[in-house]
C-alpha cells in the first residue's frame, strides 16, 4: 500500500514534493486493490491532506483554486505548505470498481492514506461529507492530525437529508442504479447537464464554476466516468453516511485532541447549514464563507486567505 511512483513508501512519507506531482496509491481492502489518484505540491512547509467533498461530481480538482492561491502567496516558495490532495475510491480519477461502498470502508481508506501517504505532522482540510468520514475514522480507527479544518461539513447524504430520516426505499433505489442494463440508463438520466446544472445552482454554487456551460460540461465528464454510478448511488441514498445519529458526529468532534476549525458556508441549504452550526458549536474556531456546499472550490481563494498562514 504505497504510492507507485516512489522508490520506497518511506520516501513518500518524508520527502517534500516538487511543485506538482501526480501519483497513484494502491490501496488494498478485503482482498481487492484500488488505484487511488492523488497529487502533491508545494514546499517544505506544514503538510495538509485535502479531502474533496463526496458527491456525484467529487474530484480532487475541487481544490485547484485553493492550491493556486496558496502557491501565489508571498514568501520563499520552498517554505510553502505541502498540499496532498486525493480522490476517494469510486470518485474522481481513482478506480471506480463495484465495491460495497459505505462510510466504514471510506473511514478505513482514510486511515490507511494517513499512514502511508502523509508525514507524521500532517493537518487535514476536509470538505462536505468528507468531514463526517474523517470524524468517523478518528473515532473508530484512531485517525489523528496536527490540526483539523472542516469546510461546509455534513454527515448525511442527499436523500436522507431531504427526507429527514432513513428509508427502506433508499437501498432499493441504490440497487436499481447498480443493476446492469437498467442501472446505467437511470444513472445517465440523472447526470444530464440539466440535472447537474440544477443541482449546482440549488446545493453547490452561488456563482461558481459549476454554473457555466464549461463548468457543467466538466462536471458531467467527472460524473460519467466508467463505473461512476456505484459510489455515486451509495452517496445519494445515504450509503456513505458515517453516522445514523447527529449526536455521534458531535461526540467525535468533541473527542478530538487537536485544534478544530469549522468553516460555515452561509448560503448552504437550511438542513445542511444547521449541521454546520451544530458542529461549529464544538469547534475551537469558526470561520465563514459566502458559499454553499461547494464553498471550498467556489471560494477557494477566500478560504486560503482565511487560513493564511496555514
N, C-alpha and C positions, 0 to 999 in steps of 0.2 A: 504494500500500500504506500507507494512513493511516487512523486512526480516523475514522469517517464523521461524527461529530457535532462534530469540532473544526474551527476555522476554517482552520488550516494544520497540516501534520504537525509542524512545529517547535513549535507552540504546545502540542501534546500532550506533547512530549518534555520541556519545561522548566517548564510551569506546575504549581503544586501544586493538587491537585484539591479540590473541595468534599468534605464528609464522605462522601457516597456518590454515585458517578456510574456509570451503566450505559452502556456504549459498544459499538460494533461496529467491528472492524478488518477491512478487506477484504484478504485475503491471496491473492496470485496465485502459482501454481506450475504449470509445464508448460502454460500457456495456459488454465488453469482458475482461477476466482476463488471463494474460500470465505469466507463471512462468519463471523468469529470473535467470540464474545461475551466481553467482559471487563468488569471492574469496578475502579474506583479509589476509594479512600477514605483518610482520614487527613489529615495536615497537611504541614508543610514539612520534617519530619524526614527521616532516611535512608530512601531508597526501597528497597522489596523487591518482587521478582517472585515470586508464589506459584504454584507449579505443582501441580495436583491429581494424585493417583495415577492411572495409566492402568488402567482396568478396565471391565467391562460397566456399572458404576454410576458411572463417573467424572463428576464435576461440580465446578465451582469453588465450589459451596455447601459442599463439604467444609471449606473454610477459614473458614466463618462463626464457629464457636466461637473460633478463634484471633483473628480480626479483632475480634470483640466484646470479647475480653479486652484486646487492645491499646487499643481505644477507651476502655475503662474505667480504664486506668491513670492514676495521679495525674500532675498537671503541666499545663502550658499545652497545650490541645487543638491549637493551631496548630502546635506543635512536635512533635506525634506522628509516628511513621513514616508514610510514604506507601506504601500497600499496593496493588499491581496484581495482580489475580487473573484468570487466563484459563481458558477452556475449550479443550481441544485440538480440532483438526479431527476431525470424526466423533463427538465426545463432547459431553455437557452440552447447552448451548443453542447451540453452534456448528452450522454446516451439517453435515449427515451425508450428504454425497454419496458415491456409489460411486467411490472412488479406489483407486489401487494403494498402500494403506497399508503402510508399512514403517518401520523405525527411521530410515532415512536421510531419508525425507520429513518425519518429525517433527523431526529434527535441523535440517533446513533451515528449517522453520517457526519453530523456536525462535530460530535465529539472526536471522531477519527480525523477529520480535517484539522481540527485544532491541534491534535497530537502530531500529525505527520507533515503539515504544511505551514505551520505558524511558529515564530520564535516564542520563547517562554514568556516574554513580557508583552505579548500582543494584547491590543484592545479590540473591541468589536463595535461596529455600527450596523445595526440590523433594521431593515425597513419592513413595515407592514406585518404580514403574517409570520415573517422570519423571526420577528421578536418573540412571538409565542413559542416557536420551536426552540429558540435559543434558551428561553427560560426553562422549558421542559428538560432540555439537555443539562442545564445546570442542576436541576432538582434530581434528575434520575441518573445522570452519568458524571456528576462532578465537574461539569464544564466550568472553567474559570478564565477570566480575562483581567487584564490590568484595569480596564475601565469599560463600562457598558454605556452605549448610546443607542436608544431605541427611537426610531423616527416613524411617526404615524403608526404606532404599534397596534396590532389587533391579534385576536386569538381564534376567531371563528370565521368559517367560510361564508360565501355569499348567501347560499340558500338557507342555512340555519340562522344567519343574521336576519334575513328578511322575515323568516317565519317566527323568529324568537324562540325556537326550540328545534330539537332533532325530530325527524320524521322517518317512519319506516319506508316512506316512498323514496327517500334520497338514495339509499343503496340500490334500489331497483333502477332508478334513473341512471346511476353510475354504471350499473351492469349493462344497460341498453347501449350507452355510449362506448363501452369497452367491447361490445359484441362485434363479431365480424359482419360484414355487409351492411347491416343497419347502422352500426356504430359510426363508421366513417361518414355516412351520409348525414346523420344527426349532428355530428361534430362540425362538418363543413357548413351546414346551415347556421350554426351558432358562431362561426368565425368569419362571416361575410364582413365586408368593410362597413356596411351599415350597422351591424350589430356591434362591432368593435368601436366604431365611432360613438355610438350611443353610450356604450359602457365607459369610454374615456371621458365623455362630457359629464356623465352623471356621477361617476365614482373616482376617476383617476386624476384628471387635469382640471385646472381653472382656465388657463390659456396656454397650455404647454404643447409639447411636440406631438402628442397623440391626436391633436385636433386639426392638424394639417393633413392634406391628402398624402403627402410623402410620409408623414409620421404614421398614419393609419396603414399605409401600404407596408411599411417596415414592421409594424406590429402584427399584421396578418402573416407576413413571412415567418415571423417567430412562432406564431400560433399554429401554423400549418406544417411544421417540420414533421417528417415521418415518425409516427409513434407518439405524437404530442398529445393525443386525446386521453391517454391513460392517466398521466399525472394531473392533467387539467381537470378531468372529470372527478378525480379524487378531491381536488381542492374545492371545486364549485359546490359539491354535495356535502362538504364537511368532513370528508375522509382524512384530511390532513390536519384537522383541528387537534392541537396538543392537549386540550383540556375539555371536560364536559361542564365544568362549573367555573364561572369567572373568579370565584374566591381562590381557586387553586393557582391561577397565574399571578394574582396579587400576593399570595403567600410566597410564591417562588421569587418574586421581586424583592420582597421584604427580607428574604434569606440571603440575598447576595452580600458578599463581604466587600466587594469592590464598589467604587462610586457609580451611581446610576443617574444618567441624564435621560429624560423623556422629552422628545420634541413633538409637540402637539401640532397637528395640521388643522388650522382653524376652520377651513371650509370642507372638512370631511363630512360624509353623510352622518346624520344625527346619531344613529346607534353606534357607529364606529367612533365618533367623537366622544361619546360617553365612555367607551372603553379606554380611550386615551386619557381622559381626565381622571378616571379611577386609578389608572396606573401612575399617572403623574403625582397623585397624592402620596405615593410610596417612594418617590424619587428624591435624590439629593439635590437635583437641579431640574427645572422645567424651562424649556425654550419653546418658541412658537415660529411657525412658518405659515405664510398665507397660501396654503395649498390644500389638496385633497389627499387621497391615498397614494398618489404618485408624487408627493411633495419632494421626496429625496431626489427625483430626477428633474422635475419641473423647476424646483427651487434649489438645485444642487449648488449653485454658486452662493446663494444666500446661506445655505447650510454650512458651506466651507468657511464663510465669514463668521458665522455664529460660533463655530467650534475652533476658530483660529486663536492661539496656536494649538494644533492637535497633535 
